[in-house]
Amino acid sequence: MADIRNIVILTGAGISAESGIDTFRDAGGLWEKHRIEDVATPEAFARNPALVQGFYDARRAALATVEPNAAHRSLARLEAEWPHELLLVTQNVDDLHERGGVQDVLHMHGELLSALCGACGARSRWDGPLSDAPACLACGAPALRPDVVWFGEMPYQMRRIYDALARADLFVSIGTSGAVYPAAGFVQEAAASGARTLELNLERSEGSHWFDESRQGRAGELVPAWVD
Ligand SMILES: CC(C)NC(=O)[C@H](Cc1c[nH]c2ccccc12)NC(=O)[C@H](CCCC/N=C(/NCCC(=O)O)S[C@H]1O[C@H](COP(=O)(O)OP(=O)(O)OC[C@H]2O[C@@H](n3cnc4c(N)ncnc43)[C@H](O)[C@@H]2O)[C@@H](O)[C@H]1O)NC(=O)OCc1ccccc1
């Protein structure tokens, strides 16, 4: 680690699995119970907003029943102690990184605890169901939607992410299947700028072959072992 200064870490649903949050593609995962095109696209929301709001209301309510795990807490410790640049990017819409103690996490696919006005773009913290949401507090339009990035929509803060990848000495991917872009392409971006690349995942992923090193195991063990 001596020559490592700038680190970019990407996390996915696998880091929250041991906290009891369903992943997407694993057995019994979200995409087994729901079709992406029914609940996670702008077209689905236009077609059946109640179904989509219900899907996210259930996931938002479930947040109150789960706690961060050792992997979340280890990353908070790393953030507090790392003397150089560290950017933590998550594809997760849960708040377990923050509750695990991380001060600055970039939610590239949005957050369950935030509502977005489809009319004026205003954001507001939201922890209840959105199905019976009042109008937007800023513009009064009845257009509040989950502040998450659906398929076909541009992820958040891509400029900040690509800038950090271009400066990275080390890129670490934790608990993601590498099935969804542009996140699945970050390892190649980092490698192209000369960074070392490490994958920590329960099993080999669609992108494992892009990494210098891929370690298999549970995030709750692999991440503390890597941080300490
Ligand atoms: C399905 C896929 C082929 N489709 C896409 O990638 C699409 C289309 C596309 C764009 N570019 C492409 C290039 C090629 C092909 C397709 C595309 N991408 C988009 O539409 C994106 C938007 C995608 C975002 C969609 N929203 C999500 N989530 C928020 C909502 C919600 O949460 O409901 S995606 C969602 O699924 C993704 C994958 O999930 P993972 O987190 O990886 O979870 P998964 O279940 O798949 O895997 C879990 C892993 O953990 C491991 N694991 C399990 N337990 C543990 C454990 N205990 N410990 C460790 N590991 C564990 C398992 O082994 C497994 O490997 C995450 O990103 C997650 O956020 N937008 C876009 O491209 O805009 C334009 C653009 C253009 C230019 C530049 C930029 C943008």
The ligand as an SDF file (V2000), in Angstrom:
LIG
                    3D

 80 86  0  0  0  0  0  0  0  0999 V2000
  -28.9640   -4.7500  -17.2790 C   0  0  0  0  0  0  0  0  0  0  0  0
  -27.8450   -4.0140  -17.9870 C   0  0  0  0  0  0  0  0  0  0  0  0
  -27.3090   -4.7580  -19.1480 C   0  0  0  0  0  0  0  0  0  0  0  0
  -28.3570   -2.6840  -18.4060 N   0  0  0  0  0  0  0  0  0  0  0  0
  -27.5890   -1.6110  -18.2330 C   0  0  0  0  0  0  0  0  0  0  0  0
  -26.4550   -1.6360  -17.8000 O   0  0  0  0  0  0  0  0  0  0  0  0
  -28.2600   -0.3120  -18.5940 C   0  0  0  0  0  0  0  0  0  0  0  0
  -28.1440   -0.0580  -20.0990 C   0  0  0  0  0  0  0  0  0  0  0  0
  -26.7640    0.1310  -20.5540 C   0  0  0  0  0  0  0  0  0  0  0  0
  -26.0570    1.2860  -20.4970 C   0  0  0  0  0  0  0  0  0  0  0  0
  -24.7920    1.0800  -21.0100 N   0  0  0  0  0  0  0  0  0  0  0  0
  -24.6880   -0.2170  -21.3960 C   0  0  0  0  0  0  0  0  0  0  0  0
  -23.5930   -0.9050  -21.9480 C   0  0  0  0  0  0  0  0  0  0  0  0
  -23.7640   -2.2190  -22.2310 C   0  0  0  0  0  0  0  0  0  0  0  0
  -25.0260   -2.8320  -21.9680 C   0  0  0  0  0  0  0  0  0  0  0  0
  -26.0980   -2.1320  -21.3890 C   0  0  0  0  0  0  0  0  0  0  0  0
  -25.9200   -0.8360  -21.1030 C   0  0  0  0  0  0  0  0  0  0  0  0
  -27.7020    0.7830  -17.8120 N   0  0  0  0  0  0  0  0  0  0  0  0
  -28.5090    1.8610  -17.5760 C   0  0  0  0  0  0  0  0  0  0  0  0
  -29.6370    1.9760  -17.9930 O   0  0  0  0  0  0  0  0  0  0  0  0
  -27.8790    2.9710  -16.7270 C   0  0  0  0  0  0  0  0  0  0  0  0
  -28.5630    3.1020  -15.3590 C   0  0  0  0  0  0  0  0  0  0  0  0
  -28.4660    1.8650  -14.5810 C   0  0  0  0  0  0  0  0  0  0  0  0
  -28.9430    2.0970  -13.1460 C   0  0  0  0  0  0  0  0  0  0  0  0
  -30.2400    1.3700  -12.8700 C   0  0  0  0  0  0  0  0  0  0  0  0
  -30.5850    1.4430  -11.4430 N   0  0  0  0  0  0  0  0  0  0  0  0
  -30.1830    0.5720  -10.5320 C   0  0  0  0  0  0  0  0  0  0  0  0
  -30.5040    0.7100   -9.2000 N   0  0  0  0  0  0  0  0  0  0  0  0
  -31.2940    1.8560   -8.7540 C   0  0  0  0  0  0  0  0  0  0  0  0
  -32.7240    1.4890   -8.7020 C   0  0  0  0  0  0  0  0  0  0  0  0
  -33.0110    0.4170   -7.6800 C   0  0  0  0  0  0  0  0  0  0  0  0
  -32.1560    0.1550   -6.8170 O   0  0  0  0  0  0  0  0  0  0  0  0
  -34.1320   -0.0910   -7.7500 O   0  0  0  0  0  0  0  0  0  0  0  0
  -29.2010   -0.7620  -11.0480 S   0  0  0  0  0  0  0  0  0  0  0  0
  -29.1000   -1.8980   -9.6960 C   0  0  0  0  0  0  0  0  0  0  0  0
  -28.6240   -3.1190  -10.2230 O   0  0  0  0  0  0  0  0  0  0  0  0
  -27.2130   -3.0410  -10.2960 C   0  0  0  0  0  0  0  0  0  0  0  0
  -26.5150   -4.3300  -10.0730 C   0  0  0  0  0  0  0  0  0  0  0  0
  -26.7030   -4.7830   -8.8750 O   0  0  0  0  0  0  0  0  0  0  0  0
  -25.5190   -5.2230   -7.8420 P   0  0  0  0  0  0  0  0  0  0  0  0
  -25.4370   -4.1460   -6.8420 O   0  0  0  0  0  0  0  0  0  0  0  0
  -24.2850   -5.6610   -8.5200 O   0  0  0  0  0  0  0  0  0  0  0  0
  -26.3140   -6.4890   -7.2420 O   0  0  0  0  0  0  0  0  0  0  0  0
  -26.4580   -7.9410   -7.8980 P   0  0  0  0  0  0  0  0  0  0  0  0
  -27.5720   -8.5740   -7.1730 O   0  0  0  0  0  0  0  0  0  0  0  0
  -26.4980   -7.9010   -9.3840 O   0  0  0  0  0  0  0  0  0  0  0  0
  -25.0770   -8.6320   -7.4870 O   0  0  0  0  0  0  0  0  0  0  0  0
  -24.7690   -8.7940   -6.1110 C   0  0  0  0  0  0  0  0  0  0  0  0
  -23.3440   -9.3270   -6.0680 C   0  0  0  0  0  0  0  0  0  0  0  0
  -22.9520   -9.4060   -4.6940 O   0  0  0  0  0  0  0  0  0  0  0  0
  -22.4010  -10.6840   -4.4310 C   0  0  0  0  0  0  0  0  0  0  0  0
  -22.7200  -10.9980   -3.0360 N   0  0  0  0  0  0  0  0  0  0  0  0
  -23.8880  -11.4910   -2.5220 C   0  0  0  0  0  0  0  0  0  0  0  0
  -23.7850  -11.6110   -1.1630 N   0  0  0  0  0  0  0  0  0  0  0  0
  -22.5240  -11.1640   -0.8210 C   0  0  0  0  0  0  0  0  0  0  0  0
  -21.8010  -11.0460    0.4130 C   0  0  0  0  0  0  0  0  0  0  0  0
  -22.3290  -11.4080    1.5870 N   0  0  0  0  0  0  0  0  0  0  0  0
  -20.5490  -10.5520    0.3790 N   0  0  0  0  0  0  0  0  0  0  0  0
  -19.9540  -10.1870   -0.8250 C   0  0  0  0  0  0  0  0  0  0  0  0
  -20.5960  -10.2790   -2.0350 N   0  0  0  0  0  0  0  0  0  0  0  0
  -21.8630  -10.7560   -2.0170 C   0  0  0  0  0  0  0  0  0  0  0  0
  -23.0460  -11.6480   -5.4310 C   0  0  0  0  0  0  0  0  0  0  0  0
  -22.1690  -12.7050   -5.6770 O   0  0  0  0  0  0  0  0  0  0  0  0
  -23.2110  -10.7330   -6.6710 C   0  0  0  0  0  0  0  0  0  0  0  0
  -22.0420  -10.7770   -7.4930 O   0  0  0  0  0  0  0  0  0  0  0  0
  -26.7660   -2.0050   -9.3180 C   0  0  0  0  0  0  0  0  0  0  0  0
  -26.2300   -0.9690  -10.0950 O   0  0  0  0  0  0  0  0  0  0  0  0
  -28.0610   -1.5630   -8.6530 C   0  0  0  0  0  0  0  0  0  0  0  0
  -28.0290   -0.2240   -8.3250 O   0  0  0  0  0  0  0  0  0  0  0  0
  -28.0850    4.2510  -17.3410 N   0  0  0  0  0  0  0  0  0  0  0  0
  -27.4690    4.5670  -18.4890 C   0  0  0  0  0  0  0  0  0  0  0  0
  -26.7430    3.8110  -19.0740 O   0  0  0  0  0  0  0  0  0  0  0  0
  -27.7200    5.8850  -18.8740 O   0  0  0  0  0  0  0  0  0  0  0  0
  -27.1180    6.3260  -20.0890 C   0  0  0  0  0  0  0  0  0  0  0  0
  -25.6440    6.6420  -19.9060 C   0  0  0  0  0  0  0  0  0  0  0  0
  -24.9180    6.8260  -20.9750 C   0  0  0  0  0  0  0  0  0  0  0  0
  -23.5680    7.1640  -20.9050 C   0  0  0  0  0  0  0  0  0  0  0  0
  -22.8790    7.2550  -19.6910 C   0  0  0  0  0  0  0  0  0  0  0  0
  -23.6120    7.0500  -18.6260 C   0  0  0  0  0  0  0  0  0  0  0  0
  -25.0100    6.7180  -18.7160 C   0  0  0  0  0  0  0  0  0  0  0  0
  1  2  1  0
  2  3  1  0
  2  4  1  0
  4  5  1  0
  5  6  2  0
  5  7  1  0
  7  8  1  0
  7 18  1  0
  8  9  1  0
  9 10  2  0
  9 17  1  0
 10 11  1  0
 11 12  1  0
 12 13  1  0
 12 17  2  0
 13 14  2  0
 14 15  1  0
 15 16  2  0
 16 17  1  0
 18 19  1  0
 19 20  2  0
 19 21  1  0
 21 22  1  0
 21 70  1  0
 22 23  1  0
 23 24  1  0
 24 25  1  0
 25 26  1  0
 26 27  2  0
 27 28  1  0
 27 34  1  0
 28 29  1  0
 29 30  1  0
 30 31  1  0
 31 32  2  0
 31 33  1  0
 34 35  1  0
 35 36  1  0
 35 68  1  0
 36 37  1  0
 37 38  1  0
 37 66  1  0
 38 39  1  0
 39 40  1  0
 40 41  2  0
 40 42  1  0
 40 43  1  0
 43 44  1  0
 44 45  2  0
 44 46  1  0
 44 47  1  0
 47 48  1  0
 48 49  1  0
 49 50  1  0
 49 64  1  0
 50 51  1  0
 51 52  1  0
 51 62  1  0
 52 53  1  0
 52 61  1  0
 53 54  2  0
 54 55  1  0
 55 56  1  0
 55 61  2  0
 56 57  1  0
 56 58  2  0
 58 59  1  0
 59 60  2  0
 60 61  1  0
 62 63  1  0
 62 64  1  0
 64 65  1  0
 66 67  1  0
 66 68  1  0
 68 69  1  0
 70 71  1  0
 71 72  2  0
 71 73  1  0
 73 74  1  0
 74 75  1  0
 75 76  1  0
 75 80  2  0
 76 77  2  0
 77 78  1  0
 78 79  2  0
 79 80  1  0
M  END
$$$$
